[in-house]
Amino acid sequence: VYKRQGNDGTTVARSYVNDVYVLNDSTREWVGINKKFKYVSVKDAENMAGISTTSSVSRDIGVVEHTTNSGRTWTALSSEGSDGREFTSISIGYDGVLVATARASQNSNNVYIYDFNGNKWNKIEGKMVQVDARNKNEIWGISSNDGYVYRWTKRRGWRQLEERLKQVSVGEDGTVWGIDADNKIYRLHDRGGWQNMTGKAKSISVKDKNNVVIIGVDNKMYSGR
């Protein structure tokens, strides 16, 4: 199970069979949106993106689909090029920037930022297995080369932090949490250094310092800070 919180608190998750659900704040029940994604990310209740898992409607597995009207309509974003590109992870930043990783016939774990004006994906430096975007100026990722956490900025590019994780999540206010290969949970302190937190998780999402949601190893959702 993977989930993500939007900047308005919208919570989206996918099941083990890739069905996608949105959490109803009033009833606290999960509502299906009739999509199958292997990866999903959300900016708010209207703006979401996912990586498709079917080839229906001439859409190949690994194509990014995007909505700005709460899922009433979805647009397949061009994968561009003839390199057999298949997207593997995606993140919408809190300003709407769309960042993804992809594998191709010759190049794997490349990182791309989508240009909505030019309707194309622009590759940036780095090789990441997972990315999480705070905004257009700050992206966090897990390196495919060494498993370390990296932070990307437009000014400095990718810079390594001293921790190996399998997933990293950044909040709107810059709060960063992550999970390692043993499902241990970590929080990055403002002054540097990672603190091992109580519990274990399969996935994690940070909205800000007061809103952190995990899927535990028991497949239940927990929230805290």
The 8 nearest C-alpha neighbors of each residue, nearest first, counted from 0:
[[1, 14, 13, 15, 12, 2, 214, 202],
 [0, 2, 12, 13, 202, 3, 14, 214],
 [3, 1, 12, 11, 13, 204, 0, 10],
 [2, 4, 204, 11, 10, 40, 41, 12],
 [5, 3, 10, 9, 8, 206, 204, 41],
 [6, 4, 42, 43, 9, 8, 41, 7],
 [5, 7, 8, 43, 42, 93, 206, 4],
 [8, 6, 5, 43, 9, 44, 42, 4],
 [7, 9, 5, 6, 4, 10, 43, 206],
 [10, 8, 5, 4, 44, 7, 43, 11],
 [9, 11, 4, 22, 3, 21, 8, 5],
 [12, 10, 21, 2, 3, 20, 22, 4],
 [13, 11, 2, 20, 1, 19, 3, 21],
 [12, 14, 19, 18, 17, 0, 1, 20],
 [15, 13, 17, 0, 18, 16, 19, 12],
 [14, 16, 17, 0, 13, 18, 1, 37],
 [15, 17, 14, 18, 13, 35, 37, 36],
 [18, 16, 14, 35, 36, 13, 15, 37],
 [19, 17, 35, 14, 13, 16, 34, 36],
 [20, 18, 13, 34, 12, 31, 35, 32],
 [21, 19, 31, 30, 12, 29, 11, 32],
 [22, 20, 11, 30, 29, 10, 23, 31],
 [21, 23, 29, 10, 28, 24, 27, 30],
 [24, 22, 27, 28, 25, 26, 29, 21],
 [25, 23, 27, 26, 22, 28, 9, 10],
 [24, 26, 23, 27, 28, 22, 29, 30],
 [25, 27, 28, 23, 24, 22, 29, 30],
 [28, 26, 23, 24, 25, 22, 29, 30],
 [27, 29, 26, 23, 22, 30, 24, 25],
 [28, 30, 22, 21, 20, 23, 31, 27],
 [31, 29, 20, 21, 22, 28, 32, 23],
 [30, 32, 20, 33, 19, 21, 29, 18],
 [33, 31, 34, 20, 19, 30, 70, 21],
 [34, 32, 31, 19, 35, 18, 20, 70],
 [35, 33, 32, 19, 18, 36, 31, 17],
 [36, 34, 18, 17, 52, 19, 51, 37],
 [37, 35, 51, 50, 17, 38, 52, 49],
 [36, 38, 17, 50, 52, 51, 35, 39],
 [39, 37, 50, 36, 49, 88, 89, 40],
 [40, 38, 49, 48, 36, 50, 89, 37],
 [39, 41, 90, 48, 3, 47, 91, 49],
 [42, 40, 47, 5, 43, 46, 91, 3],
 [41, 43, 5, 46, 91, 93, 6, 47],
 [44, 42, 5, 46, 45, 7, 41, 6],
 [43, 45, 9, 69, 46, 42, 7, 5],
 [46, 44, 69, 68, 67, 43, 47, 66],
 [45, 47, 67, 43, 42, 66, 44, 41],
 [48, 46, 41, 66, 40, 65, 42, 45],
 [49, 47, 65, 40, 64, 39, 66, 41],
 [48, 50, 39, 64, 38, 36, 63, 51],
 [49, 51, 63, 36, 38, 61, 62, 37],
 [50, 52, 36, 61, 60, 62, 53, 49],
 [51, 53, 60, 36, 37, 35, 61, 50],
 [54, 52, 60, 55, 51, 59, 58, 35],
 [53, 55, 59, 58, 57, 60, 56, 52],
 [56, 54, 57, 53, 58, 59, 52, 60],
 [55, 57, 58, 54, 59, 53, 75, 51],
 [56, 58, 55, 54, 59, 53, 60, 75],
 [59, 57, 54, 56, 55, 62, 60, 53],
 [58, 60, 54, 62, 61, 57, 53, 51],
 [59, 61, 52, 53, 51, 62, 54, 58],
 [60, 62, 85, 86, 50, 51, 59, 52],
 [63, 61, 50, 51, 60, 59, 86, 64],
 [62, 64, 50, 76, 49, 75, 51, 61],
 [63, 65, 75, 74, 49, 48, 76, 73],
 [64, 66, 48, 74, 73, 47, 75, 63],
 [67, 65, 73, 47, 70, 46, 68, 72],
 [66, 68, 46, 45, 69, 47, 65, 70],
 [69, 67, 45, 70, 66, 71, 46, 72],
 [70, 68, 45, 71, 44, 67, 46, 66],
 [69, 71, 72, 66, 68, 73, 67, 32],
 [70, 72, 69, 68, 73, 66, 67, 32],
 [71, 73, 70, 66, 68, 74, 69, 67],
 [74, 72, 66, 65, 64, 70, 75, 71],
 [75, 73, 65, 64, 76, 66, 72, 63],
 [74, 76, 64, 63, 77, 65, 73, 62],
 [77, 75, 63, 64, 74, 78, 62, 65],
 [76, 78, 79, 75, 119, 118, 62, 63],
 [77, 79, 76, 62, 84, 80, 120, 119],
 [80, 78, 77, 119, 81, 120, 84, 82],
 [79, 81, 82, 78, 83, 84, 77, 120],
 [80, 82, 83, 79, 84, 78, 103, 104],
 [81, 83, 84, 103, 80, 104, 105, 106],
 [84, 82, 103, 81, 104, 85, 80, 102],
 [83, 85, 103, 82, 102, 101, 86, 78],
 [86, 84, 61, 102, 101, 103, 87, 83],
 [85, 87, 101, 61, 100, 88, 62, 102],
 [86, 88, 101, 100, 85, 61, 102, 89],
 [89, 87, 100, 99, 129, 38, 86, 130],
 [88, 90, 99, 98, 100, 40, 38, 39],
 [89, 91, 131, 98, 40, 132, 97, 99],
 [92, 90, 97, 96, 95, 42, 40, 41],
 [93, 91, 132, 134, 133, 96, 95, 94],
 [92, 94, 95, 134, 42, 133, 171, 6],
 [93, 95, 92, 134, 96, 135, 133, 42],
 [96, 94, 92, 93, 91, 97, 42, 134],
 [97, 95, 92, 91, 135, 94, 134, 98],
 [96, 98, 91, 113, 112, 90, 95, 92],
 [99, 97, 112, 90, 111, 89, 91, 113],
 [100, 98, 89, 111, 88, 110, 90, 112],
 [99, 101, 110, 88, 109, 108, 87, 86],
 [102, 100, 86, 87, 108, 85, 109, 107],
 [101, 103, 107, 108, 85, 84, 106, 86],
 [104, 102, 84, 106, 83, 105, 107, 82],
 [103, 105, 83, 82, 106, 102, 84, 107],
 [104, 106, 103, 107, 82, 102, 83, 84],
 [107, 105, 103, 102, 104, 109, 108, 82],
 [108, 106, 102, 103, 109, 101, 105, 126],
 [107, 109, 126, 127, 101, 102, 100, 128],
 [108, 110, 126, 100, 101, 107, 127, 125],
 [111, 109, 100, 122, 123, 99, 108, 126],
 [110, 112, 122, 121, 99, 98, 120, 123],
 [113, 111, 98, 121, 120, 97, 122, 114],
 [112, 114, 120, 97, 119, 115, 121, 98],
 [113, 115, 119, 117, 116, 118, 120, 112],
 [114, 116, 118, 117, 113, 119, 120, 97],
 [117, 115, 114, 118, 119, 113, 120, 121],
 [116, 118, 114, 119, 115, 120, 113, 121],
 [119, 117, 115, 114, 116, 120, 77, 113],
 [118, 120, 114, 117, 113, 121, 77, 79],
 [119, 121, 113, 112, 111, 114, 122, 78],
 [122, 120, 111, 112, 113, 119, 123, 114],
 [121, 123, 111, 110, 112, 120, 124, 109],
 [124, 122, 110, 111, 121, 125, 112, 109],
 [123, 125, 122, 110, 126, 109, 156, 157],
 [126, 124, 127, 110, 109, 123, 157, 142],
 [125, 127, 108, 109, 143, 142, 110, 128],
 [126, 128, 142, 143, 108, 141, 129, 140],
 [127, 129, 143, 108, 141, 142, 100, 126],
 [130, 128, 141, 140, 127, 88, 100, 166],
 [129, 131, 140, 139, 132, 141, 90, 127],
 [130, 132, 139, 90, 168, 138, 140, 169],
 [133, 131, 138, 92, 134, 90, 139, 91],
 [132, 134, 92, 137, 138, 93, 171, 169],
 [133, 135, 92, 136, 137, 94, 132, 93],
 [136, 134, 96, 137, 92, 94, 133, 132],
 [135, 137, 152, 134, 153, 138, 133, 151],
 [138, 136, 152, 134, 133, 151, 135, 132],
 [139, 137, 132, 151, 133, 150, 131, 152],
 [140, 138, 150, 131, 130, 149, 151, 132],
 [141, 139, 130, 149, 129, 148, 127, 131],
 [140, 142, 148, 127, 129, 146, 128, 147],
 [141, 143, 127, 146, 144, 147, 145, 126],
 [144, 142, 127, 128, 126, 146, 145, 141],
 [143, 145, 142, 146, 126, 127, 147, 141],
 [144, 146, 147, 142, 143, 163, 141, 148],
 [147, 145, 142, 163, 141, 143, 144, 164],
 [148, 146, 163, 162, 145, 142, 141, 164],
 [147, 149, 141, 160, 140, 162, 163, 159],
 [150, 148, 159, 140, 158, 160, 139, 157],
 [149, 151, 139, 158, 157, 138, 140, 159],
 [152, 150, 157, 156, 138, 137, 139, 158],
 [153, 151, 137, 156, 136, 154, 155, 138],
 [154, 152, 136, 156, 155, 151, 137, 135],
 [153, 155, 152, 156, 136, 151, 157, 137],
 [154, 156, 152, 153, 157, 151, 158, 150],
 [155, 157, 151, 152, 153, 154, 158, 124],
 [158, 156, 151, 150, 149, 155, 159, 152],
 [157, 159, 150, 149, 151, 156, 160, 155],
 [160, 158, 149, 148, 150, 161, 157, 147],
 [161, 159, 148, 149, 162, 147, 158, 150],
 [162, 160, 159, 147, 163, 148, 192, 193],
 [161, 163, 147, 160, 148, 164, 193, 146],
 [162, 164, 147, 146, 148, 179, 161, 165],
 [163, 165, 179, 178, 166, 147, 146, 162],
 [164, 166, 179, 180, 178, 141, 167, 163],
 [167, 165, 178, 177, 164, 129, 141, 168],
 [166, 168, 177, 176, 140, 178, 131, 169],
 [169, 167, 176, 204, 175, 131, 205, 177],
 [170, 168, 175, 174, 205, 173, 133, 131],
 [171, 169, 206, 207, 205, 174, 173, 172],
 [170, 172, 173, 207, 206, 133, 93, 169],
 [171, 173, 170, 207, 174, 208, 206, 169],
 [172, 174, 170, 171, 169, 175, 133, 207],
 [173, 175, 170, 169, 208, 172, 207, 176],
 [176, 174, 169, 187, 168, 186, 173, 170],
 [177, 175, 186, 168, 185, 167, 187, 169],
 [178, 176, 167, 185, 166, 184, 168, 186],
 [177, 179, 184, 166, 183, 182, 164, 165],
 [180, 178, 164, 165, 182, 181, 183, 163],
 [179, 181, 182, 165, 164, 178, 183, 163],
 [180, 182, 179, 183, 178, 199, 200, 184],
 [183, 181, 199, 200, 179, 180, 178, 201],
 [182, 184, 199, 178, 179, 181, 200, 185],
 [185, 183, 178, 196, 195, 199, 177, 182],
 [186, 184, 195, 177, 194, 196, 176, 193],
 [187, 185, 176, 194, 193, 175, 188, 177],
 [186, 188, 193, 175, 192, 176, 191, 194],
 [187, 189, 191, 190, 192, 193, 186, 194],
 [190, 188, 191, 187, 174, 192, 173, 175],
 [189, 191, 188, 192, 187, 193, 194, 186],
 [192, 190, 188, 189, 187, 193, 160, 161],
 [191, 193, 188, 187, 194, 190, 161, 189],
 [192, 194, 187, 186, 185, 188, 195, 191],
 [193, 195, 186, 185, 196, 187, 192, 188],
 [194, 196, 185, 184, 193, 186, 197, 183],
 [197, 195, 184, 185, 194, 198, 186, 183],
 [196, 198, 195, 199, 184, 183, 185, 194],
 [199, 197, 196, 184, 183, 200, 215, 182],
 [198, 200, 183, 182, 184, 215, 216, 197],
 [201, 199, 215, 182, 216, 214, 202, 213],
 [200, 202, 214, 216, 215, 182, 203, 199],
 [203, 201, 214, 200, 213, 1, 204, 2],
 [202, 204, 213, 212, 214, 168, 177, 205],
 [203, 205, 3, 212, 168, 211, 4, 213],
 [204, 206, 211, 170, 207, 169, 168, 210],
 [207, 205, 170, 210, 171, 4, 211, 6],
 [206, 208, 170, 210, 209, 172, 205, 171],
 [209, 207, 174, 210, 224, 206, 211, 172],
 [208, 210, 224, 207, 211, 223, 206, 205],
 [211, 209, 207, 206, 224, 208, 223, 205],
 [212, 210, 205, 223, 224, 222, 204, 206],
 [213, 211, 222, 204, 221, 203, 223, 205],
 [214, 212, 203, 221, 202, 220, 215, 200],
 [213, 215, 220, 202, 200, 219, 201, 218],
 [216, 214, 200, 217, 218, 219, 201, 213],
 [215, 217, 200, 218, 201, 199, 214, 219],
 [216, 218, 215, 219, 214, 200, 220, 201],
 [219, 217, 215, 216, 214, 220, 0, 201],
 [220, 218, 215, 217, 214, 221, 216, 213],
 [219, 221, 214, 213, 215, 218, 222, 212],
 [222, 220, 213, 212, 214, 219, 223, 215],
 [223, 221, 212, 211, 213, 220, 210, 224],
 [224, 222, 211, 210, 212, 221, 209, 213],
 [223, 209, 211, 210, 208, 222, 212, 207]]
